[in-house]
Amino acid sequence: MLPETVLAQAAAEMTDWHGCRMSVMELSHRGREFDTIIRRAQDDLRELLEIPVSYRILFMQGGATAMNAIVPMNLVNRPGSNSTLDFVHTGVWSGKSLDEAGKYGKVNIAASSREDRFLSVPAQKRWQTTDNAAYIHVCTNETINGNQFHFTPDTGTVPLVADMSSEILSRPVDFSKYGVIFAGAQKNLGPAGVTILVVREDLIGYAVPFCPSVFDWQNVAENNSMFNTPPTYAIYICGLVFRWMKKRGGVLRMEQESIEKSSMLYDFIDHSGFYRNEVSIESRSRMNVPFFLEDESLNDEFVAEAAKNGLLQLKGHRLTGGMRASLYNAMPIEGVEALVAFMRAFEQKH
Ligand SMILES: *Cc1c(COP(=O)(O)O)cnc(C)c1O
């Protein structure tokens, strides 16, 4: 979901950006106008997340899925490491990451909640990590399984890599604990097509020789994310979202709202005998709330009736079934109130 004001502004500027008589889509990525757009987006993101100067912000392509290969290609040869890639397996997305990483190095699953159907995030004291691993990968919010880290791991000198695709900008990030964070834009930031990568400078420069140049962080960083033509329109919309967020009070406001929105929904579900959420309370996601109807034969009717009430995209992921409500940054509290009111009425009706 994107903020309505951002979509309206993009529509108003569609054919003529700031009097330049071209659409952002028509601008040269090497021109002064686009340079303004990308710099501003970078500066605003740095300000919003308080990203230290020792970290580079890169706009890349291929989605978070490409990052599953790009990260190991850039880090497996990191000097001083033994090329083992440690993973914490908490759901579908960290599972895809570790599957892909196996092409580039030796994967060690340091911890997994698979036995628990991914209904929790393993506490760090239970992780069996490798000394001198090239990095440790976590997915801080599992979009499909609906679990989320509510602690920041401390991995010492081993760089912590985090896929934050579905939670970025919903809460502050303690960069002193992370080497790399990345996020496909389309969940919580902007349109599909751009991936945000924030990487500590000392982790740049070790890509394997067969790494495609366009995925080598050093190339991307040296060319200010313009080694090849970047996804200009997607970056522009992300920039508008950053502005919107700054005006609304930044990441702390987003965090406060996401706590409010998700608690409202979980409270309602937990007090109902008609719906249930199975994720353990300390690992529940504030962004993606999967839930099930006790009577699954009502699923189709639930989705159809919800749509009639303006509540869209509630059908759960095909891997999990049931329902899922995504409460991304742009979702107003009124949206959750409307959902809960609908769920209550549907329960009463049945
Ligand atoms: C959606 C998602 C991905 C995959 O993103 P693509 O842009 O489709 O590659 C990866 N990780 C997480 C956590 C996601 O939510």
Ligand as a Chemical Component Dictionary entry (heavy atoms), coordinates in Angstrom:
data_LIG
# 
_chem_comp.id                   LIG 
_chem_comp.type                 NON-POLYMER 
_chem_comp.pdbx_formal_charge   0 
_chem_comp.three_letter_code    LIG 
# 
loop_
_chem_comp_atom.comp_id 
_chem_comp_atom.atom_id 
_chem_comp_atom.alt_atom_id 
_chem_comp_atom.type_symbol 
_chem_comp_atom.charge 
_chem_comp_atom.model_Cartn_x 
_chem_comp_atom.model_Cartn_y 
_chem_comp_atom.model_Cartn_z 
_chem_comp_atom.pdbx_ordinal 
LIG C1 C1 C 0 8.682  -10.283 -0.930 1  
LIG C2 C2 C 0 9.891  -10.652 -0.199 2  
LIG C3 C3 C 0 11.037 -11.092 -0.864 3  
LIG C4 C4 C 0 11.098 -11.259 -2.358 4  
LIG O1 O1 O 0 11.089 -10.029 -2.982 5  
LIG P1 P1 P 0 11.215 -9.939  -4.573 6  
LIG O2 O2 O 0 11.221 -8.466  -4.799 7  
LIG O3 O3 O 0 10.018 -10.624 -5.158 8  
LIG O4 O4 O 0 12.477 -10.577 -4.979 9  
LIG C5 C5 C 0 12.150 -11.417 -0.107 10 
LIG N1 N1 N 0 12.149 -11.301 1.227  11 
LIG C6 C6 C 0 11.058 -10.865 1.898  12 
LIG C7 C7 C 0 11.109 -10.744 3.386  13 
LIG C8 C8 C 0 9.897  -10.535 1.206  14 
LIG O5 O5 O 0 8.821  -10.106 1.871  15 
# 
loop_
_chem_comp_bond.comp_id 
_chem_comp_bond.atom_id_1 
_chem_comp_bond.atom_id_2 
_chem_comp_bond.value_order 
_chem_comp_bond.pdbx_ordinal 
LIG C1 C2 SING 1  
LIG C2 C3 SING 2  
LIG C2 C8 DOUB 3  
LIG C3 C4 SING 4  
LIG C3 C5 DOUB 5  
LIG C4 O1 SING 6  
LIG O1 P1 SING 7  
LIG P1 O2 DOUB 8  
LIG P1 O3 SING 9  
LIG P1 O4 SING 10 
LIG C5 N1 SING 11 
LIG N1 C6 DOUB 12 
LIG C6 C7 SING 13 
LIG C6 C8 SING 14 
LIG C8 O5 SING 15 
# 
